[in-house]
Amino acid sequence: MNQFRRTFLKGAGAAGSVAVAVAAGLLKPTEVLAAEWNKAGFGATKLDEALKSVGGAGAAESKDIVIKAPDIAENGAVVPVEITSNIAGTASIALFIETNLNPLCSTYDFSNGALGYISTRVKMAKTSKVRAIVKAGGKTYTAAKEVKVTIGGCGG
Amino acid sequence: MNRREFLQLLAVAAAGGLALDSKSALAANPGSLYDLPAFGNVSLLHFTDCHAQLMPLYFREPNVNLGVASMAGKPPHLVGEKLLKQFGVAPGTAEAHAFTYLDFEAAAKTYGKVGGFAHLSTLVKRVKESRPGSLLLDGGDTWQGSATSLWTQGQDMVDACKALGVDVMTGHWEFTYGAQRVKEIVDRDLKGKMDFVAQNVKTNDFGDQVFDPYVIRPINGVPVAIIGQAFPYTPIANPRHMIPDWSFGIQDDNLQKMVNEARGKGAQVVVVLSHNGMDVDLKMASRVTGVDAILGGHTHDGVPAPVAVKNAGGQTLVTNAGSNGKFLGVLDFEVKNGKVAGWKYKLLPVFSNLLPADPAMEALIKQIRAPYESKLNEVLAVSDDLLYRRGNFNGTWDQLILDALMEVKGAQLAFSPGFRWGTTILPGEPITMEKLMDQTAITYPQTTVNDFTGQQIKDILEDVCDNLFNPDPYYQQGGDMVRVGGLTYTCTPNAAMGKRISDMRLNGKPVSAGKKYKEAGWAPVGEGVAGEPIWEVVAQYLRAKKTIKGIKLNQPKLIGMAGNPGIA
């Protein structure tokens, strides 16, 4: 275990890496995101409405979207999710937890040919499909992976 | 009792009219079981899930071990005669007794106890003698499962395993002593003597490896990589708060990386020492390439022969070596021109009467037990019934725990976890404190009383049932169904998640979703739960009853399982 790296990064704080990403043009400044706040999408309680808000209805299934998430969540309150879009010209990724009260979890825009990759932690109320909607070249693509949330215990 | 005494006893028993038929064959040539001609140049000895059982014991294999979806009717989901037929084991033999529940009581009396570290030690030494350079691998669930392991925080087993000569291990229940204790043992006791490997345990924050993912050891000049796979769902099946900073999971992509890395470093044989459970191992073997064998545990399946799984890179052998020190797996490889050219495997039952105790190990065990003897030997009651745990839905030992919980706590229904460890008691044997601890010795033994609504009860049953019968093994956790006392129900294993449980009744009356019911249970995974330890509750019950008999096993009505060879 690299104790030095751990201490150094703790001191530097997570915000630092975000600032670097923004400076490099990988993420748009927050002001721009704020202006484009998808109120209908993030407020939607129905999956189809939330999907519609990002133009995700009828998106084509794609194997070029890789979702990395646990098969069974160790803690539903912080489920690590990574999404990689290998589709050329990925412009945005939207992340959905289908059975959450508000299914649309987050959206990410990419510019200047940035790699279509995000890593985040999400809260999951119960077992659900984790779905990604990717926009690229004016088309929408999708992939999903099931993550089980269980009460635990009784194993072994 | 030594072997000669045992043979004399058999002769007396035979003269007394006990049916011994094929068993006398064993008596006539007791050594043959252990005459295992050497093969190849790389040998790995494997035991797993001994659950801290240092002493010889009885252990009844299940008569319910259902497989669903693609797993139906395939190893390890075969019981009794179906299992014997699949693996060509002759009925009525010592091996048939070791691998099945058939005619358990009579056979147990004939063949005697199994396991015990002193006897296992003798077998390990014998096999190693014919296989110089071989390594001994321990699949985990070693430091938990007995009174002395709990009272010494696993130290008894650490010392016993060092004396046994374990070279490499991985873990599951080990983690229930907490992260600090595990690290202390690995860094202090095991350092330079035994490798604790786990490719799938990483820190929550940066994903750093907590343990070495693998080790490469030369066997007769051949570099052999042993990659560790800890139980992937430890933080879910057991209390998360005991290992708050560690993340687990199956992580087969990382496993592939480790396989490639080890091959890159010159490993000519790559094996995974796994605590996944057999169904997960079988799926993993189909997805990961470059692994010669997965030596598996967790699901306590005594599988006589490996399952060869085809994958994009060739094939991977998958084994499972039972539990409670009852078996020793011997995997021989013939390695030629840098790769595996042939193999042989044998899962040897450890019959305590046929293997003399190793004196050094016997002395160590005596020393370990000495401070606790009087506590261990307290007789709480005598059982007129056969007491066992294993089986998908219930066992008589669990029913006894449920009955005790309901009576002592005044509850309408009770839940007891579907653990697969726990020894067996023959009718007429005393139930000692030690035997009770064999069923209950965990670091979170608190009992709880809850007012659950009918809906909550159903949700709990559905949740656990999916852990057992999800058609995708990666979503299973490998325990058995939660044991249920007082409440009857119907289970449809092939139904979808949330739709398997129906017709829940208490005293014949349907349970209503909104009404509250008083439930008693134990082994809470949440932090800060207070309650009397389960062994105190059951001990109180046993002392009052004095004799246990006529236990009524509460099992669900099953739908859609007719003809499944995983039930008898």
Interface residues (C-beta under 8 A of the other chain):
Chain A: M1 N2 R5 R6 L9 K68 P70 D71 I72 A73 E74 N75 P80 T127 E146 K148 T150 I151 G152 G153 C154 G155 G156
Chain B: D141 H172 W173 T203 D205 F206 D208 Q209 V210 F231 Y233 P235 I236 A237 N238 R240 S247 F248 G249 I250 D253 H298 P417 G418 F419 R420 W421 D459 I460 D463 V464 D466 N467 N470 D472 Y474 Y475 Q477 G478 G479 V482 M497 A523 P524 V525
